[in-house]
Amino acid sequence: MTALKHPSPVSVADYLAGEELADAKHEYLGGVIHAMAGGNARHSAISTSAVGSLVAQLRGKPCQPFNSDMKVRIELPDHTRFYYPDAMVVCSRSPEAAHYQDHPVVIVEVLSESTRRIDLTEKRDAYLAIGTLKQLILIEPDEAHVIVYRRKATGGFEAEEHRGLDAVIALPEIEAELPLAELYERVTF
């Protein structure tokens, strides 16, 4: 009987070079590359609405929103990760030619059934380890329900829930807000 071989870890440099040529997006978790699942029309409508709202509100201000084409790099104590959030806002940008951002202030993820377990556990925990992050926004696709992890002045994060189309998520650090009516504008429940 022979043992199964484990693939050698992929270096960060090789991952980044490969992503420039890849037809599909891949997440990077400490040397292991994972292909990303495609989203559905509802997921895309919600994430596009989030980006559109942020773009409109941040025009002429120092912070910049990005869509899901921009990676975020997370340096954990024992490894590096790269994710493609559905949206993020960065107030201290990397150079324009950079393929990732290191210092997001706001991250937005639209949840999906295929990735829910990972989004609510290991990915959430990795995002919350980013020192510059002020809000992590997790959007439910099938109902007007959003969970926001907001950094407390005393350290750590506190979860808050926003329900219903009348709810509004305040984002004072970037002088913006996300009304749930805008996020779900093109969604029928």
C-alpha positions as CSV (number, residue, x, y, z in Angstrom):
1,M,0.0,0.0,0.0
2,T,1.3,3.4,-0.9
3,A,0.6,6.6,1.0
4,L,-1.2,9.5,-0.7
5,K,1.1,12.3,-1.6
6,H,0.1,15.7,-0.3
7,P,0.8,18.5,-2.8
8,S,3.6,20.9,-1.9
9,P,2.5,24.2,-0.6
10,V,2.3,26.9,-3.3
11,S,4.3,30.1,-2.5
12,V,2.6,33.4,-2.3
13,A,4.6,34.6,-5.4
14,D,3.5,31.6,-7.4
15,Y,-0.2,32.1,-6.4
16,L,-0.2,35.8,-7.3
17,A,1.5,35.1,-10.7
18,G,-1.0,32.3,-11.4
19,E,-4.0,34.5,-10.5
20,E,-2.9,37.1,-13.1
21,L,-3.3,34.4,-15.8
22,A,-6.2,32.4,-14.4
23,D,-9.6,32.3,-16.0
24,A,-11.3,31.8,-12.6
25,K,-10.6,33.2,-9.1
26,H,-8.9,31.2,-6.4
27,E,-8.5,31.8,-2.7
28,Y,-5.2,31.1,-1.1
29,L,-5.0,29.6,2.4
30,G,-1.5,29.1,3.7
31,G,-0.1,27.5,0.6
32,V,-3.3,25.7,-0.5
33,I,-5.3,27.1,-3.4
34,H,-9.1,26.7,-3.6
35,A,-11.2,27.5,-6.7
36,M,-14.1,29.9,-5.9
37,A,-17.6,28.8,-6.6
38,G,-19.7,31.0,-8.9
39,G,-22.5,33.1,-7.4
40,N,-26.1,33.3,-8.6
41,A,-28.0,36.4,-9.9
42,R,-29.3,37.3,-6.4
43,H,-25.8,37.2,-4.9
44,S,-24.5,39.4,-7.8
45,A,-27.4,41.9,-7.5
46,I,-26.8,42.4,-3.8
47,S,-23.0,42.7,-4.0
48,T,-23.4,45.1,-7.0
49,S,-25.8,47.2,-5.0
50,A,-23.4,47.3,-2.1
51,V,-20.5,48.4,-4.3
52,G,-22.7,50.9,-6.1
53,S,-23.9,52.5,-2.9
54,L,-20.4,52.8,-1.5
55,V,-19.0,54.2,-4.8
56,A,-21.7,56.9,-4.8
57,Q,-21.2,57.9,-1.2
58,L,-17.4,57.9,-1.2
59,R,-16.9,59.9,-4.4
60,G,-14.5,62.8,-3.5
61,K,-13.6,61.3,-0.2
62,P,-10.3,59.6,0.8
63,C,-11.6,56.1,1.2
64,Q,-12.1,53.9,-1.9
65,P,-14.5,51.0,-2.5
66,F,-13.5,47.9,-4.4
67,N,-15.6,45.1,-5.9
68,S,-14.9,41.3,-5.9
69,D,-12.1,41.6,-8.4
70,M,-9.8,42.9,-5.7
71,K,-8.2,40.5,-3.3
72,V,-7.5,41.2,0.4
73,R,-4.3,39.8,1.9
74,I,-4.5,38.6,5.5
75,E,-1.2,38.0,7.4
76,L,-2.0,35.6,10.2
77,P,0.7,34.5,12.7
78,D,1.4,31.2,11.0
79,H,0.3,31.7,7.4
80,T,-1.0,34.1,4.7
81,R,-4.5,34.1,3.2
82,F,-6.0,35.8,0.2
83,Y,-9.7,36.2,-0.2
84,Y,-11.9,38.0,-2.7
85,P,-14.6,39.8,-0.6
86,D,-17.8,40.9,-2.4
87,A,-16.9,44.5,-1.6
88,M,-14.4,46.3,0.6
89,V,-13.5,49.8,1.5
90,V,-9.8,50.8,1.9
91,C,-8.7,54.2,3.3
92,S,-4.9,53.5,3.1
93,R,-4.5,52.0,-0.3
94,S,-1.8,49.8,-1.8
95,P,-0.2,51.1,-5.1
96,E,-2.6,51.3,-8.1
97,A,-0.8,48.4,-9.8
98,A,-1.3,46.1,-6.7
99,H,-3.3,43.0,-7.1
100,Y,-4.5,43.0,-3.4
101,Q,-5.2,45.3,-0.5
102,D,-3.8,44.9,3.0
103,H,-5.8,47.5,5.1
104,P,-9.5,47.3,4.5
105,V,-11.7,49.2,6.9
106,V,-15.0,47.6,5.7
107,I,-15.5,44.2,4.2
108,V,-18.8,43.0,2.7
109,E,-19.7,39.4,2.1
110,V,-23.0,38.1,0.7
111,L,-23.5,34.7,2.2
112,S,-24.4,31.6,0.0
113,E,-25.4,28.1,0.8
114,S,-22.3,26.5,-0.7
115,T,-19.9,28.6,1.4
116,R,-22.0,29.5,4.4
117,R,-20.1,27.3,6.9
118,I,-16.7,28.6,5.9
119,D,-17.9,32.3,5.6
120,L,-19.3,32.2,9.2
121,T,-16.3,30.5,10.8
122,E,-12.8,30.5,9.4
123,K,-13.2,33.3,6.8
124,R,-15.0,35.5,9.4
125,D,-12.3,34.9,12.0
126,A,-9.6,35.7,9.4
127,Y,-11.3,39.0,8.5
128,L,-11.7,39.9,12.1
129,A,-7.9,39.5,12.6
130,I,-7.2,42.4,10.2
131,G,-6.0,45.2,12.4
132,T,-7.5,48.0,10.3
133,L,-11.0,46.4,9.9
134,K,-13.8,48.4,11.5
135,Q,-16.9,46.6,10.2
136,L,-17.4,43.1,8.7
137,I,-20.8,43.0,7.0
138,L,-22.4,39.6,6.3
139,I,-25.5,39.8,4.1
140,E,-28.2,37.1,4.0
141,P,-29.4,36.7,0.4
142,D,-32.8,35.3,1.0
143,E,-34.2,37.8,3.5
144,A,-33.5,41.4,4.5
145,H,-31.1,40.4,7.3
146,V,-27.5,41.6,7.8
147,I,-25.1,40.9,10.6
148,V,-22.4,43.5,11.2
149,Y,-19.3,42.8,13.3
150,R,-18.3,46.2,14.5
151,R,-15.0,46.9,16.2
152,K,-15.4,48.2,19.8
153,A,-13.4,51.1,21.1
154,T,-12.2,48.7,23.9
155,G,-11.0,46.1,21.5
156,G,-12.7,43.1,19.9
157,F,-15.9,43.0,17.9
158,E,-19.5,43.2,18.7
159,A,-22.2,41.6,16.5
160,E,-25.3,43.6,15.6
161,E,-28.2,42.5,13.5
162,H,-30.2,44.6,11.1
163,R,-33.5,43.3,9.8
164,G,-36.1,44.6,7.4
165,L,-35.9,47.0,4.5
166,D,-36.2,50.1,6.7
167,A,-32.9,49.2,8.6
168,V,-29.8,51.2,7.9
169,I,-26.2,50.2,8.6
170,A,-24.2,53.2,9.9
171,L,-20.5,53.3,8.7
172,P,-19.3,56.4,10.5
173,E,-15.6,55.7,10.0
174,I,-16.0,56.2,6.3
175,E,-18.9,58.8,6.5
176,A,-21.3,56.5,4.8
177,E,-24.3,54.1,5.4
178,L,-25.8,51.1,3.8
179,P,-29.7,51.1,3.7
180,L,-31.0,47.6,3.5
181,A,-33.6,48.9,1.0
182,E,-30.6,49.7,-1.4
183,L,-28.8,46.4,-0.8
184,Y,-31.9,44.4,-1.6
185,E,-33.3,46.8,-4.3
186,R,-33.2,44.3,-7.1
187,V,-34.2,41.3,-5.1
188,T,-37.6,39.7,-4.8
189,F,-38.3,37.7,-1.6
